[in-house]
Amino acid sequence: MNPLLEKCVGLLRREDVQREIKKAVSPLVGAATEELYPYIQICLLLILVSFIMQAATLILIFKSRKRATETFS
């Protein structure tokens, strides 16, 4: 491996460097999370509504098939 790359990897594996990187990135991640939180809620709501609609459709299909088999019997 390239000696420069080895030095960089060795530097990034040090505990103090990892702590400093975490301290530097933490506010950015927090701000991004706060900005994306409403969109995440909307997506989860849409997924829930979609699941409920699919479940209702499945129930209606089974009910209509049950009635259809009773009528032809």
DSSP file (Angstrom, degrees, kcal/mol; ACC not computed):
  #  RESIDUE AA STRUCTURE BP1 BP2  ACC     N-H-->O    O-->H-N    N-H-->O    O-->H-N    TCO  KAPPA ALPHA  PHI   PSI    X-CA   Y-CA   Z-CA
    1    1 A M              0   0    0      0, 0.0     5,-0.0     0, 0.0     3,-0.0   0.000 360.0 360.0 360.0 157.1    0.0    0.0    0.0
    2    2 A N     >  -     0   0    0      1,-0.1     4,-2.3     2,-0.0     5,-0.2  -0.427 360.0-134.5 -64.5 132.3    1.1    3.6   -0.5
    3    3 A P  H  > S+     0   0    0      0, 0.0     4,-2.1     0, 0.0     5,-0.2   0.864 106.1  52.5 -59.9 -36.2    3.0    5.0    2.5
    4    4 A L  H  > S+     0   0    0      2,-0.2     4,-2.1     1,-0.2     5,-0.1   0.913 109.7  48.6 -64.9 -41.7    1.0    8.2    2.5
    5    5 A L  H  > S+     0   0    0      1,-0.2     4,-2.5     2,-0.2    -1,-0.2   0.891 109.7  52.5 -64.7 -39.8   -2.2    6.3    2.5
    6    6 A E  H  X S+     0   0    0     -4,-2.3     4,-2.5     1,-0.2    -1,-0.2   0.900 109.3  49.3 -63.1 -40.7   -1.0    4.1    5.4
    7    7 A K  H  X S+     0   0    0     -4,-2.1     4,-2.3     2,-0.2    -1,-0.2   0.897 111.4  49.3 -65.5 -40.0   -0.1    7.2    7.4
    8    8 A C  H  X S+     0   0    0     -4,-2.1     4,-2.3     2,-0.2    -2,-0.2   0.924 112.5  47.0 -64.9 -44.3   -3.6    8.7    6.7
    9    9 A V  H  X S+     0   0    0     -4,-2.5     4,-1.3     1,-0.2    -2,-0.2   0.914 112.4  50.5 -64.4 -42.2   -5.3    5.5    7.8
   10   10 A G  H  < S+     0   0    0     -4,-2.5     4,-0.5     1,-0.2    -1,-0.2   0.887 110.5  49.9 -61.6 -39.6   -3.1    5.3   10.9
   11   11 A L  H >< S+     0   0    0     -4,-2.3     3,-1.0     1,-0.2     6,-0.2   0.903 109.7  50.6 -65.4 -41.7   -4.0    8.9   11.8
   12   12 A L  H 3< S+     0   0    0     -4,-2.3    -1,-0.2     1,-0.2    -2,-0.2   0.718 104.3  59.2 -70.8 -20.4   -7.7    8.3   11.3
   13   13 A R  T 3< S+     0   0    0     -4,-1.3    -1,-0.2    -5,-0.2    -2,-0.2   0.611  80.2 108.2 -83.7 -11.3   -7.5    5.2   13.6
   14   14 A R  S <> S-     0   0    0     -3,-1.0     4,-2.1    -4,-0.5     5,-0.2  -0.438  71.9-134.2 -69.2 140.6   -6.2    7.2   16.5
   15   15 A E  H  > S+     0   0    0      1,-0.2     4,-2.2     2,-0.2     5,-0.1   0.874 102.4  51.5 -64.1 -40.7   -8.8    7.7   19.3
   16   16 A D  H  > S+     0   0    0      1,-0.2     4,-2.0     2,-0.2    -1,-0.2   0.872 110.3  49.3 -67.7 -35.9   -8.2   11.5   19.8
   17   17 A V  H  > S+     0   0    0     -6,-0.2     4,-2.3     2,-0.2    -1,-0.2   0.901 109.8  51.7 -68.6 -39.9   -8.6   12.1   16.0
   18   18 A Q  H  X S+     0   0    0     -4,-2.1     4,-2.4     1,-0.2    -2,-0.2   0.905 109.3  50.4 -62.6 -40.9  -11.8   10.2   15.9
   19   19 A R  H  X S+     0   0    0     -4,-2.2     4,-2.4     1,-0.2    -1,-0.2   0.912 110.9  48.8 -63.0 -41.9  -13.2   12.2   18.9
   20   20 A E  H  X S+     0   0    0     -4,-2.0     4,-2.0     2,-0.2    -2,-0.2   0.891 110.9  49.7 -65.9 -39.1  -12.3   15.5   17.2
   21   21 A I  H  X S+     0   0    0     -4,-2.3     4,-2.4     2,-0.2     5,-0.2   0.918 110.9  50.1 -64.9 -42.3  -14.0   14.4   13.9
   22   22 A K  H  X S+     0   0    0     -4,-2.4     4,-2.1     1,-0.2    -2,-0.2   0.908 110.5  49.9 -62.5 -41.2  -17.1   13.3   15.8
   23   23 A K  H  < S+     0   0    0     -4,-2.4    -1,-0.2     1,-0.2    -2,-0.2   0.867 113.7  46.3 -64.4 -35.3  -17.2   16.7   17.6
   24   24 A A  H  < S+     0   0    0     -4,-2.0     4,-0.4     1,-0.2    -2,-0.2   0.858 118.3  40.1 -75.3 -35.5  -16.8   18.5   14.3
   25   25 A V  H  X S+     0   0    0     -4,-2.4     4,-2.3     1,-0.2     3,-0.3   0.750  96.1  80.2 -86.9 -25.1  -19.5   16.5   12.4
   26   26 A S  H  X S+     0   0    0     -4,-2.1     4,-2.4     1,-0.2     5,-0.2   0.877  92.1  48.1 -54.6 -47.2  -22.0   16.2   15.2
   27   27 A P  H  > S+     0   0    0      0, 0.0     4,-2.4     0, 0.0    -1,-0.2   0.880 111.9  51.3 -63.1 -35.0  -23.6   19.7   14.7
   28   28 A L  H  > S+     0   0    0     -4,-0.4     4,-2.4    -3,-0.3    -2,-0.2   0.922 111.5  45.9 -66.4 -43.1  -23.9   19.1   11.0
   29   29 A V  H  X S+     0   0    0     -4,-2.3     4,-2.5     2,-0.2    -1,-0.2   0.906 112.9  51.2 -66.0 -40.9  -25.6   15.8   11.5
   30   30 A G  H  X S+     0   0    0     -4,-2.4     4,-2.3    -5,-0.2    -2,-0.2   0.914 111.5  46.5 -62.0 -43.7  -27.9   17.4   14.1
   31   31 A A  H  X S+     0   0    0     -4,-2.4     4,-2.0     2,-0.2    -2,-0.2   0.905 112.8  49.5 -66.3 -41.2  -28.8   20.3   11.8
   32   32 A A  H  X S+     0   0    0     -4,-2.4     4,-2.1     2,-0.2    -2,-0.2   0.899 110.7  50.7 -64.7 -39.8  -29.5   17.9    8.9
   33   33 A T  H  X S+     0   0    0     -4,-2.5     4,-1.5     1,-0.2    -2,-0.2   0.916 109.6  49.9 -64.5 -42.7  -31.6   15.7   11.1
   34   34 A E  H  < S+     0   0    0     -4,-2.3    -1,-0.2     1,-0.2    -2,-0.2   0.876 112.5  47.8 -63.4 -36.7  -33.7   18.7   12.2
   35   35 A E  H  < S+     0   0    0     -4,-2.0     4,-0.3     1,-0.2    -1,-0.2   0.860 117.2  41.8 -71.1 -35.3  -34.2   19.8    8.6
   36   36 A L  H  X S+     0   0    0     -4,-2.1     4,-2.2     1,-0.2     3,-0.3   0.617  89.5  90.8 -88.5 -13.2  -35.2   16.4    7.4
   37   37 A Y  H  X S+     0   0    0     -4,-1.5     4,-2.2     1,-0.2     5,-0.2   0.880  85.7  49.2 -55.6 -45.9  -37.4   15.4   10.4
   38   38 A P  H  > S+     0   0    0      0, 0.0     4,-2.2     0, 0.0    -1,-0.2   0.894 112.2  49.5 -61.8 -37.0  -40.7   16.8    8.9
   39   39 A Y  H  > S+     0   0    0     -4,-0.3     4,-2.4    -3,-0.3    -2,-0.2   0.870 109.0  52.1 -69.4 -35.3  -40.0   14.9    5.6
   40   40 A I  H  X S+     0   0    0     -4,-2.2     4,-2.4     2,-0.2    -1,-0.2   0.915 109.9  49.3 -64.9 -42.3  -39.3   11.7    7.5
   41   41 A Q  H  X S+     0   0    0     -4,-2.2     4,-2.4    -5,-0.2    -2,-0.2   0.914 110.8  49.7 -62.7 -43.0  -42.6   12.1    9.4
   42   42 A I  H  X S+     0   0    0     -4,-2.2     4,-2.5     2,-0.2    -2,-0.2   0.920 110.8  50.0 -63.1 -43.3  -44.5   12.7    6.1
   43   43 A C  H  X S+     0   0    0     -4,-2.4     4,-2.3     1,-0.2    -1,-0.2   0.920 111.1  48.3 -61.6 -43.9  -42.9    9.6    4.5
   44   44 A L  H  X S+     0   0    0     -4,-2.4     4,-2.2     1,-0.2    -1,-0.2   0.891 111.2  51.2 -64.5 -38.2  -43.8    7.4    7.5
   45   45 A L  H  X S+     0   0    0     -4,-2.4     4,-2.6     2,-0.2    -2,-0.2   0.921 110.4  48.5 -63.4 -43.9  -47.4    8.8    7.4
   46   46 A L  H  X S+     0   0    0     -4,-2.5     4,-2.4     1,-0.2    -2,-0.2   0.879 110.5  51.2 -64.8 -37.4  -47.7    8.0    3.7
   47   47 A I  H  X S+     0   0    0     -4,-2.3     4,-2.3     2,-0.2    -1,-0.2   0.911 111.2  48.4 -65.1 -41.5  -46.3    4.5    4.2
   48   48 A L  H  X S+     0   0    0     -4,-2.2     4,-2.4     2,-0.2    -2,-0.2   0.925 112.3  47.9 -64.0 -45.1  -48.9    3.9    7.0
   49   49 A V  H  X S+     0   0    0     -4,-2.6     4,-2.4     1,-0.2    -2,-0.2   0.906 111.6  50.9 -62.9 -41.3  -51.7    5.2    4.9
   50   50 A S  H  X S+     0   0    0     -4,-2.4     4,-2.4     2,-0.2    -1,-0.2   0.911 109.8  49.8 -62.2 -42.8  -50.6    3.0    2.0
   51   51 A F  H  X S+     0   0    0     -4,-2.3     4,-2.4     2,-0.2    -2,-0.2   0.917 111.1  48.9 -62.5 -43.4  -50.5   -0.1    4.2
   52   52 A I  H  X S+     0   0    0     -4,-2.4     4,-2.4     1,-0.2    -2,-0.2   0.905 111.7  49.5 -63.8 -41.2  -54.0    0.6    5.5
   53   53 A M  H  X S+     0   0    0     -4,-2.4     4,-2.3     2,-0.2    -2,-0.2   0.901 111.7  48.1 -65.8 -40.1  -55.3    1.1    2.0
   54   54 A Q  H  X S+     0   0    0     -4,-2.4     4,-2.3     2,-0.2    -2,-0.2   0.896 111.8  49.7 -67.2 -39.4  -53.7   -2.2    0.8
   55   55 A A  H  X S+     0   0    0     -4,-2.4     4,-2.2     2,-0.2    -2,-0.2   0.914 111.5  49.0 -64.3 -42.4  -55.1   -4.1    3.8
   56   56 A A  H  X S+     0   0    0     -4,-2.4     4,-2.4     2,-0.2    -2,-0.2   0.898 110.9  50.5 -64.3 -40.2  -58.6   -2.7    3.2
   57   57 A T  H  X S+     0   0    0     -4,-2.3     4,-2.3     2,-0.2    -2,-0.2   0.912 109.9  50.1 -63.6 -42.3  -58.4   -3.6   -0.5
   58   58 A L  H  X S+     0   0    0     -4,-2.3     4,-2.3     2,-0.2    -2,-0.2   0.905 110.7  49.4 -63.2 -41.6  -57.3   -7.2    0.4
   59   59 A I  H  X S+     0   0    0     -4,-2.2     4,-2.3     1,-0.2    -2,-0.2   0.915 111.0  49.8 -64.0 -42.7  -60.2   -7.5    2.8
   60   60 A L  H  X S+     0   0    0     -4,-2.4     4,-2.4     2,-0.2    -2,-0.2   0.886 109.7  51.5 -64.2 -38.4  -62.7   -6.2    0.2
   61   61 A I  H  X S+     0   0    0     -4,-2.3     4,-2.3     2,-0.2    -2,-0.2   0.935 111.1  47.1 -63.7 -45.6  -61.3   -8.7   -2.3
   62   62 A F  H  X S+     0   0    0     -4,-2.3     4,-1.9     1,-0.2    -2,-0.2   0.886 112.5  50.0 -64.9 -37.7  -61.7  -11.6    0.1
   63   63 A K  H  X S+     0   0    0     -4,-2.3     4,-2.2     2,-0.2    -1,-0.2   0.913 111.4  48.2 -65.7 -42.0  -65.2  -10.5    1.0
   64   64 A S  H  X S+     0   0    0     -4,-2.4     4,-2.1     1,-0.2    -2,-0.2   0.881 111.8  49.5 -68.5 -36.4  -66.3  -10.2   -2.7
   65   65 A R  H  X S+     0   0    0     -4,-2.3     4,-2.4     2,-0.2    -1,-0.2   0.877 109.4  52.4 -67.6 -36.6  -64.8  -13.7   -3.5
   66   66 A K  H  X S+     0   0    0     -4,-1.9     4,-1.8     2,-0.2    -2,-0.2   0.914 111.8  45.7 -65.1 -42.4  -66.7  -15.2   -0.6
   67   67 A R  H  X S+     0   0    0     -4,-2.2     4,-2.0     2,-0.2    -2,-0.2   0.879 111.6  53.0 -65.9 -37.7  -69.9  -13.7   -1.8
   68   68 A A  H  X S+     0   0    0     -4,-2.1     4,-1.7     1,-0.2    -2,-0.2   0.902 110.1  46.4 -66.4 -41.5  -69.2  -14.8   -5.3
   69   69 A T  H  X S+     0   0    0     -4,-2.4     4,-0.7     1,-0.2    -1,-0.2   0.852 111.9  52.0 -70.3 -33.1  -68.6  -18.4   -4.3
   70   70 A E  H  < S+     0   0    0     -4,-1.8     3,-0.3    -5,-0.2    -2,-0.2   0.863 108.8  51.0 -69.1 -34.9  -71.8  -18.4   -2.1
   71   71 A T  H  < S+     0   0    0     -4,-2.0    -2,-0.2     1,-0.2    -1,-0.2   0.879 112.8  44.4 -70.5 -37.8  -73.9  -17.1   -5.0
   72   72 A F  H  <        0   0    0     -4,-1.7    -1,-0.2     1,-0.2    -2,-0.2   0.569 360.0 360.0 -85.8  -7.2  -72.7  -19.8   -7.4
   73   73 A S     <        0   0    0     -4,-0.7    -1,-0.2    -3,-0.3    -2,-0.1   0.467 360.0 360.0 -82.5 360.0  -73.0  -22.7   -4.9
